[in-house]
Amino acid sequence: MKAITASLDRVPATLLLLLATVSIQFGSAIAATLFSIFSPVAVLFLRQTLGSLFLCLLYRRAIAGALRTAPVGVLLLGLAMTATSVLFFEALARIPLGIAVTIEFLGPLGVALATSRRPVDVLCVLLAAAGIFLLMPAVGSSLDLGGVLFAFGAAAGWAATILASRHLAPRVEGGVGLALAMALSALLLLPVAALPALSGLVRHPEALTAIVGATLLSAAVPMLFEFLALKKITAKTYGVIVSLDPVVATLVGIVTLGERVDLKAGAAMAMISVASAGAALASRNDAKPKIPAAGAQ
């Protein structure tokens, strides 16, 4: 593993982030193909279990110390991550990937703009609001109302995840915190999802390959890429690159899932992406970002 991370450390941070962005959305698309076999929560349980095993193995030497240092912080991050992921997967089962990611993206955008009163930030808010306004007429017709509500819930969850991560960051290194939070997420889902997940695997053992692929692409690989990139990149640059998530998700949904996105929905996604990028560019904060986007899905 050290050889792998050493090799990846030589890759430009912006390229690692772009690869992580594409990887996350392909992983989510693979997860969506499993909803005909498993419930969204069962798919998430399998992903969190496998992903946490990978990440806890990667950060195994620091786990005990992190638990002693910040047990409450790990608990808060695990709860926020679980809520976000459950709501996002429930949304993904009902509405197109690109739209689910776009709505979820309102969470970090809201956190970024919540305490700002600069004119450029007001413009970003208005642009994001216009994007949501364009989506609203489709709700209840071409867009499932439940899926949209789940996506808004995931947006609130992502905002909570960011706040929990900021609380934990001064005490525990980010990768260790996310590894423990993902393990806690798997434990929280265990009572409701373990039996359906295992019975589904017994009936469809061929699905294991897709589950491993979804885990690697939407959790393990992008988290590794992002944490390596976060060492060398500012929050402003990170925010601009991550703002491409809705666009990438839309393209991945079209290519892999055969989803259709009309002109209004496409314009809405573009508006929210531009608003997010604008907020990042206008930020005066050049510190290191606190949490990778992979932790929110």
N, C-alpha and C positions, 0 to 999 in steps of 0.2 A: 504493500500500500504506500509506503514511503517513496518508493521509486515512481509510482504513478503520480502522487502529489507533486513530487519534485519536477517531473516532466511537465505537468500542467501549470506549474508556477512560471514556466517560461512562456506560456501562451499569453498574449495581450489580454488585459482584464476585460476590455470591451467585447472582444470576441468570445471570451468565456461567458459573459452575461448574455450575449445574443444566442449562443448555443443553449444556455440554460433556459432561456425564454421559449425557444422552439421545442426543447425537450419536454418542458412542463406541459405544453399544450398537446403534444403528441401523446404523452402519458395520459392526460385527461381524456383524449379521444379514445384511446384503447380501453380505459375504464368504462366509458359510455357504452362500448360494444358489449360489455359484460352484464348490462342491466336486464337483458332478456333471460339471463340465468340466475343472477343474484340480485337481491335488493341493493339499492345504493349504499345503505349502511353496512351490509355484508361485504361489498367490494371495498369499502373504506377500511373496514376492520382488517381484511387481508392485507391491504396496502400498508396500513400503519404498522401491523405486526412485522411484516417482512422488512419494511423501511427502517423501523426502530432497531431491529436486529443488526442491520447493516451499519447504521450510524452509531449505535452503542458499541459495536465492535471497533469501529474507526476511532472512537473517543474513549475507549475502555479505561485508560489510565487516569482520566480526569473525572469520571462519573461519581465515584464515592465522595471526592472532595466537593464537587458541585452540590450534591445532595446535603452535605453537612453545612455548606455555606449559605445556600438559599433555597430551602425546601418550599417555602411559601411562594417564592417567585416562580419556581418550576411548576408548582401546582396551578398558579394563575395562568401561566403560558399554556400548560397542557389543556386546561379547561377552555381557554379561548380558541386554541387550535382545533380542538375537537368540535366545538360548536360551529366554527367557520367551515370546516371540512364537511361535516354532516349536511349543513345547509347548502353548501356549494354542490355536493353530489346530488342532493335532492332536486336542486334547480337544474342540474345537467341532465337529469332523467326526464325533464319536461320541456326545456327550451333549448335552442341551439347554443353550442359551446361559445361562440363569439359573443352572443348577447349576454349569457350568464357571466362571462369574464368581464364584459363591459360594465354591467351593473355592479358586480362585486368590486370593481376598481374604484367606485365612488367612496369606499371606506378609506383607503389611504389618501385619496384626494381630499376628502373631508378633514382628515387629521392634519394634512399639510396646510390647509387654508383656514382652519378653525380659529387660530389666534392672530390672523393677519388682517390688516385693514388697508393695505396698499391698493391703489387703483388697478394695478395689473392683476392682483389676486381676485378682486371683484369681477374683473372681466373673465377670469378663468371659471369662477363660480357660475356666472351667467352663461358661459359657453357650455359647461357641463349640464346646467339646468335645461338649456335648449335641446341638448342631446337626449335627455330623459323625456322631455316633452314630445319629441319626435317618435319615441318608442310607445308612448302611452296609448295612442289610438289602436295599436295592434293587440293590446292586452285584452284577453277575453275572446279574441277572434283567432288571429294567426299565432298569438302568443298566449300560452297557458298562464292564467292568473296565479295559480299556485306556484308555478316555476318562477315567475317574476318576484313574488313575495319571498320565496326562498332565497333568491339571488340578492335581494335587498337585505335580508337577514344575514347572508354571508358577508355583505359589505360592512355591516355593523360589527360582525365577528372579526373581520380583518382589522378594522380600526381598533377593536379591543386587543387583538393579538399584537399590534404595534405598540400600544400602551403598555401591555404586559412585558413585552420584550425590552422596552426602555427601562422598565423597573428592574428587570433581571440583568441587563447588560453590564452595569458597573460591578456586579458581583460574580458573574459566571461568563466564561467565553461563549460566544454565540453558538458555535457548533455543538458544544456539550449541552447547552440549554435546550436546543432544538431536538437533539437526540433523546434527552430525557422527557421532553414534552411529548414527543411522538410515542415513546414507550408508554407514558401515562395515558395518552389518547387510546392506544390499543387496549389497555386495561379497562378504561372506562366503557369502551364499546363491547368488551368481552361478554357481559351478561346477556346483552340483547342480540348480538350479532354472531357469536362464535358458532352456535349450533346451526343456524341457517347457512353460514358460510361453509362449514365442514360438510354438511349434507349436500350442498350444491357441488362441492368438489368431488364427493363420492359419486354423484350422478354424472358429472361432467369433468372427469380428470384432465381432459384436453385443455380446459380453461386455465390450468395452472401456468401454462406458458404465457398467456395473455396477462395474468395477474402479476407474474414476475416482470414482464415488460412494462406494465403500468407502474409498478413500484419503482423500477429503476429509472424510468423516464420522467415520472412526475414527482418523485420524491428524492431518492438517493443521489442520482447523478446531478440534477440541477442544484441541490443543496450543496454538494461538494464543489461544483463549479462556482456557485455564487460566493461561498465563503472564501474560496481562494481569490476571487476577484475583489471581494470587499476589502482585502488587505491593501489593495493598490489603487482604489478608486474613491472619488468623493461622493457624497450623498447626492449632489446636484447631477453629476454624470449618471449615477445609478438610476435616479428618478427618470431621467430622459429616456434611457434605454428600456427600463421596465414599462414605461408608458406605451411601448409598442405591443404589450401583451394582448389587448383587445383585437388589434389588427391581425397579429399572428394567430390568435385563437380562431378568428373568423376564417382565415385562409386554410388552417388545418381542418376546421369543421367542414369546409366545402370539399377539400381534397379527400379526406379520409372517411367522413360520415355522410357525404352527399347532401349536406345541409344547404338550404337556400336562404339567402339574405337579400331582402328587397332594398331599393334605393334609399328609402327613409331610414331603415335600420343601419345600413352602411354609413350614411351621413351621421347618424347618432353616435355610432362607435368612433368615427373619425373625430367628432367634436370632443368627446370625452378624452380620447387619447391626446388631442392637441391641448386641451385644458390641463391635463396632467403634466405633459411635457413643459407647458408654459409655466406652471407652478414650480416645477423643478428648476427651470432656467432662471426664474426670477428670485429664487431662494438666495438668501445671503449666507446660508450655512454650507460651508465646505468641509464639514466634519465627515467622518466615516459613517455610512448607513448602519442602522442597528439590526435589521432583520431582513433576510432574503425573501423574495416573493414566493419561493417554493414552499415556505412555511405556511402560507395562507391557503393552499388548496389541498 
